[in-house]
């Protein structure tokens, strides 16, 4: 990794399209996510410490743990970054200067096109697999520990919970509708290993996914997604989530045409990096919590 954990946290934006999108999803988990930026500020917030010497010790230990390649923190960071950066051929930079403005989505329709359902399904399920793989890396357990990951979801909070909420809302409900779980499972069943291999995301994270070949990796992806369907369905039902409710909250910072949700999904895909953003925050929190426990 070319950047230190300090740089990664210090460079997190306080306000951009990704942050606005995540804030608009606060209605799902009110008050759970705060946009923690600045490494020292994150240490103070996570630990509640005011003693400068302790803050420095925690920071130094967290940096040491992140730099230790025998730990999984750098790999987890790479996974969060990679799943966001693939499939962005259009480039998010064109949208970055629109922060703070009303964004008329229709104006971008000549620049973004919706993905085919199969490609969208593969992206959705691979994001879920990246969450599982990163969880395993951070906790130092084998990458095929599906059961441990599913159990941990009950304890998800803060930025980790927000990331899963965004996955359900932005990559599930908006492009596929309220029955996104059933649609994704049905599409996966009809997906061949060769089609999986065409995904640039899969090409990038292929070596991290358990399995001896594309067919076995496809089975692992399906098993992983299927194992989380109960949790996702509970979230949707308990919060009364619908595509319309999600979009109405997004309309607080951007103009959205209700009949263009497939384009909206494509637009958010190329113009936000919520996995990397919240993933960086998750990693910083886990490093700081471990550092405190060790000093």
C-alpha positions as CSV (number, residue, x, y, z in Angstrom):
1,X,0.0,0.0,0.0
2,X,1.5,3.4,-1.0
3,X,-0.4,5.4,1.6
4,X,-0.3,5.1,5.4
5,X,-3.4,4.6,7.4
6,X,-2.9,8.1,8.7
7,X,-3.0,9.5,5.1
8,X,-6.0,7.4,4.2
9,X,-8.1,8.6,7.1
10,X,-6.8,12.2,6.9
11,X,-7.7,12.4,3.2
12,X,-11.3,11.2,3.7
13,X,-13.6,14.0,2.5
14,X,-15.9,15.8,4.9
15,X,-18.4,16.5,2.1
16,X,-18.8,15.1,-1.4
17,X,-21.3,13.0,-3.3
18,X,-20.4,9.8,-1.4
19,X,-20.9,11.6,2.0
20,X,-24.1,13.2,0.9
21,X,-25.4,9.8,-0.3
22,X,-24.5,8.1,3.0
23,X,-26.1,10.9,5.0
24,X,-29.3,10.6,3.0
25,X,-29.4,6.9,4.2
26,X,-29.3,8.0,7.9
27,X,-33.1,7.4,8.0
28,X,-32.4,3.6,7.9
29,X,-30.2,3.6,10.9
30,X,-30.6,7.0,12.6
31,X,-27.5,8.4,14.2
32,X,-25.5,5.3,13.6
33,X,-23.0,6.8,11.2
34,X,-20.8,9.8,11.7
35,X,-18.4,10.8,9.1
36,X,-15.2,10.4,11.1
37,X,-12.2,11.9,9.4
38,X,-8.7,12.9,10.5
39,X,-6.7,10.1,12.2
40,X,-6.1,11.9,15.5
41,X,-9.7,13.0,15.7
42,X,-10.7,9.4,15.1
43,X,-8.5,8.2,18.0
44,X,-10.0,10.7,20.3
45,X,-13.6,9.8,19.3
46,X,-13.1,6.0,19.4
47,X,-11.2,6.0,22.7
48,X,-12.7,9.0,24.5
49,X,-9.1,9.8,25.5
50,X,-7.8,13.4,26.1
51,X,-4.3,12.5,27.3
52,X,-2.0,13.4,24.5
53,X,0.7,10.8,25.4
54,X,-1.9,8.0,25.3
55,X,-3.3,9.3,22.1
56,X,0.2,9.2,20.6
57,X,0.8,5.7,21.9
58,X,-2.5,4.4,20.4
59,X,-1.7,6.1,17.1
60,X,1.8,4.6,16.9
61,X,0.5,1.1,17.8
62,X,-2.3,1.4,15.2
63,X,0.3,2.4,12.5
64,X,2.5,-0.5,13.5
65,X,-0.4,-3.0,13.2
66,X,-1.5,-1.6,9.9
67,X,2.1,-1.8,8.5
68,X,2.6,-5.4,9.7
69,X,2.0,-7.4,6.6
70,X,1.4,-10.6,8.6
71,X,-1.8,-9.0,9.7
72,X,-4.7,-8.6,7.2
73,X,-5.4,-4.9,7.5
74,X,-3.7,-3.8,4.3
75,X,-5.3,-6.5,2.3
76,X,-8.7,-5.6,3.7
77,X,-8.1,-2.0,2.7
78,X,-7.1,-3.1,-0.8
79,X,-10.3,-5.1,-1.1
80,X,-12.5,-2.1,-0.1
81,X,-10.7,0.1,-2.6
82,X,-10.6,-2.4,-5.4
83,X,-14.3,-3.2,-5.4
84,X,-15.1,0.5,-5.7
85,X,-12.5,1.4,-8.3
86,X,-13.3,-1.4,-10.8
87,X,-16.0,-0.8,-13.4
88,X,-15.5,3.0,-13.3
89,X,-14.5,3.5,-16.9
90,X,-16.5,6.7,-17.0
91,X,-14.5,8.2,-14.2
92,X,-15.9,9.8,-11.1
93,X,-13.9,12.9,-11.4
94,X,-16.4,14.4,-13.8
95,X,-19.0,14.4,-11.0
96,X,-16.7,15.5,-8.2
97,X,-17.2,19.2,-8.8
98,X,-20.9,18.9,-8.6
99,X,-20.7,18.6,-4.8
100,X,-23.1,20.9,-3.0
101,X,-25.1,21.5,-6.2
102,X,-28.5,20.1,-7.2
103,X,-27.6,17.4,-9.6
104,X,-30.1,17.0,-12.3
105,X,-29.7,13.3,-13.1
106,X,-31.2,13.5,-16.5
107,X,-28.3,15.7,-17.6
108,X,-26.0,12.8,-17.1
109,X,-28.0,10.2,-19.1
110,X,-25.8,10.7,-22.1
111,X,-22.8,9.8,-19.9
112,X,-24.0,6.8,-17.9
113,X,-25.9,3.7,-19.0
114,X,-27.5,1.1,-16.8
115,X,-25.7,-2.2,-16.5
116,X,-27.3,-5.4,-17.7
117,X,-29.0,-7.3,-14.9
118,X,-26.4,-10.0,-14.9
119,X,-23.5,-7.6,-14.6
120,X,-25.4,-5.7,-11.9
121,X,-26.0,-8.9,-10.0
122,X,-22.4,-10.0,-10.2
123,X,-21.3,-6.6,-8.8
124,X,-23.8,-6.8,-6.0
125,X,-22.8,-10.3,-4.9
126,X,-19.1,-9.5,-5.3
127,X,-19.4,-6.5,-3.0
128,X,-21.0,-8.8,-0.4
129,X,-18.2,-11.2,-0.9
130,X,-15.6,-8.4,-0.4
131,X,-17.3,-7.5,2.9
132,X,-16.9,-11.1,4.0
133,X,-13.3,-11.4,2.8
134,X,-12.4,-8.1,4.5
135,X,-14.1,-9.1,7.7
136,X,-12.0,-12.3,7.7
137,X,-8.7,-10.4,7.0
138,X,-9.4,-7.9,9.8
139,X,-10.2,-10.6,12.3
140,X,-7.4,-13.0,11.2
141,X,-9.7,-15.9,10.3
142,X,-9.9,-18.0,7.1
143,X,-11.5,-16.4,4.1
144,X,-14.2,-19.0,3.8
145,X,-15.6,-18.4,7.3
146,X,-19.1,-17.6,6.1
147,X,-20.7,-18.7,9.4
148,X,-18.6,-16.3,11.5
149,X,-19.4,-13.4,9.1
150,X,-23.1,-14.0,9.2
151,X,-23.0,-14.2,13.0
152,X,-21.1,-11.0,13.2
153,X,-23.7,-9.1,11.2
154,X,-25.9,-9.0,14.4
155,X,-23.1,-6.8,16.0
156,X,-22.5,-4.5,13.0
157,X,-22.7,-0.9,13.9
158,X,-21.5,2.5,12.8
159,X,-19.6,2.7,9.5
160,X,-19.8,-1.1,9.0
161,X,-23.5,-1.1,9.3
162,X,-23.8,1.9,7.1
163,X,-21.8,0.1,4.4
164,X,-24.2,-2.9,4.5
165,X,-27.2,-0.5,4.4
166,X,-25.8,1.3,1.4
167,X,-25.2,-2.1,-0.3
168,X,-28.9,-3.1,0.2
169,X,-30.3,0.3,-0.8
170,X,-27.9,1.4,-3.6
171,X,-26.9,-1.9,-5.1
172,X,-30.0,-3.8,-4.3
173,X,-33.2,-1.9,-4.0
174,X,-32.5,0.9,-6.6
175,X,-31.5,-1.2,-9.6
176,X,-33.6,-4.3,-8.9
177,X,-36.6,-3.2,-6.8
178,X,-38.1,-4.6,-3.6
179,X,-37.5,-8.2,-4.7
180,X,-33.8,-7.7,-5.3
181,X,-32.8,-10.7,-3.2
182,X,-34.9,-13.1,-5.3
183,X,-33.8,-11.5,-8.5
184,X,-30.1,-11.7,-7.6
185,X,-30.4,-15.4,-6.5
186,X,-32.3,-16.3,-9.7
187,X,-29.7,-14.5,-11.9
188,X,-26.8,-16.1,-10.1
189,X,-28.3,-19.5,-10.8
190,X,-28.2,-18.7,-14.5
191,X,-24.7,-17.2,-14.5
192,X,-21.9,-19.3,-15.9
193,X,-18.3,-19.3,-14.8
194,X,-17.4,-17.7,-18.1
195,X,-19.7,-14.8,-17.5
196,X,-18.3,-14.3,-14.0
197,X,-14.8,-14.1,-15.6
198,X,-15.9,-11.2,-17.7
199,X,-16.4,-9.0,-14.6
200,X,-13.5,-6.7,-14.0
201,X,-14.2,-6.8,-10.3
202,X,-13.9,-10.6,-10.3
203,X,-10.7,-10.4,-12.4
204,X,-9.2,-8.1,-9.7
205,X,-10.2,-10.0,-6.6
206,X,-10.2,-13.5,-8.1
207,X,-7.2,-14.7,-6.1
208,X,-8.9,-13.7,-2.8
209,X,-12.1,-15.7,-3.4
210,X,-11.9,-19.3,-2.0
211,X,-12.1,-22.0,-4.7
212,X,-9.9,-23.8,-7.2
213,X,-11.5,-22.5,-10.4
214,X,-14.1,-20.0,-11.6
215,X,-16.9,-22.6,-11.1
216,X,-16.1,-23.2,-7.4
217,X,-15.6,-19.5,-6.8
218,X,-19.0,-18.9,-8.4
219,X,-20.5,-21.4,-6.0
220,X,-18.8,-19.7,-3.0
221,X,-20.2,-16.3,-4.2
222,X,-23.7,-17.8,-4.3
223,X,-23.3,-19.5,-1.0
224,X,-22.1,-16.3,0.6
225,X,-24.9,-14.2,-0.8
226,X,-27.5,-16.7,0.1
227,X,-26.3,-16.9,3.7
228,X,-26.9,-13.1,4.1
229,X,-30.4,-13.0,2.5
230,X,-32.1,-13.5,5.9
231,X,-30.2,-10.5,7.4
232,X,-30.9,-8.3,4.3
233,X,-34.6,-9.3,4.3
234,X,-34.9,-8.5,8.0
235,X,-33.4,-5.0,7.4
236,X,-35.8,-4.3,4.5
237,X,-38.9,-5.5,6.3
238,X,-38.0,-3.9,9.7
239,X,-37.2,-0.5,8.2
240,X,-40.0,-0.7,5.6
241,X,-37.5,-0.1,2.9
242,X,-38.6,0.4,-0.7
243,X,-36.9,1.9,-3.8
244,X,-39.2,4.9,-3.6
245,X,-38.4,5.6,0.1
246,X,-34.6,5.4,-0.7
247,X,-35.0,7.7,-3.7
248,X,-37.1,10.2,-1.8
249,X,-34.3,10.6,0.7
250,X,-31.7,10.9,-2.1
251,X,-33.8,13.7,-3.5
252,X,-32.6,15.8,-0.6
253,X,-29.4,16.4,-2.4
254,X,-30.0,15.4,-6.0
255,X,-32.8,15.5,-8.5
256,X,-34.0,12.1,-9.5
257,X,-36.6,11.0,-12.0
258,X,-38.6,8.1,-10.6
259,X,-38.7,6.3,-13.9
260,X,-34.9,6.3,-14.3
261,X,-33.8,4.2,-11.4
262,X,-31.6,1.9,-13.5
263,X,-29.7,5.0,-14.6
264,X,-29.6,6.3,-11.0
265,X,-27.9,3.0,-10.0
266,X,-25.3,3.4,-12.8
267,X,-24.7,7.1,-11.8
268,X,-24.1,6.3,-8.2
269,X,-21.9,3.4,-9.2
270,X,-19.5,5.6,-11.0
271,X,-19.7,8.7,-8.8
272,X,-19.5,7.3,-5.3
273,X,-17.0,5.1,-3.4
274,X,-18.9,4.3,-0.3
275,X,-17.1,0.9,0.2
276,X,-13.7,2.6,0.3
277,X,-14.9,5.5,2.4
278,X,-16.6,3.5,5.1
279,X,-14.1,0.7,4.8
280,X,-11.3,3.1,5.7
281,X,-13.3,4.2,8.7
282,X,-13.9,0.6,9.8
283,X,-10.3,-0.2,9.5
284,X,-9.2,2.8,11.5
285,X,-11.7,2.0,14.2
286,X,-10.6,-1.7,14.4
287,X,-6.9,-0.7,14.5
288,X,-7.5,1.8,17.3
289,X,-9.6,-0.6,19.3
290,X,-6.9,-3.2,19.1
291,X,-4.1,-0.7,19.8
292,X,-5.9,0.4,23.0
293,X,-6.3,-3.2,24.1
294,X,-2.6,-3.9,23.6
295,X,-1.1,-0.9,25.3
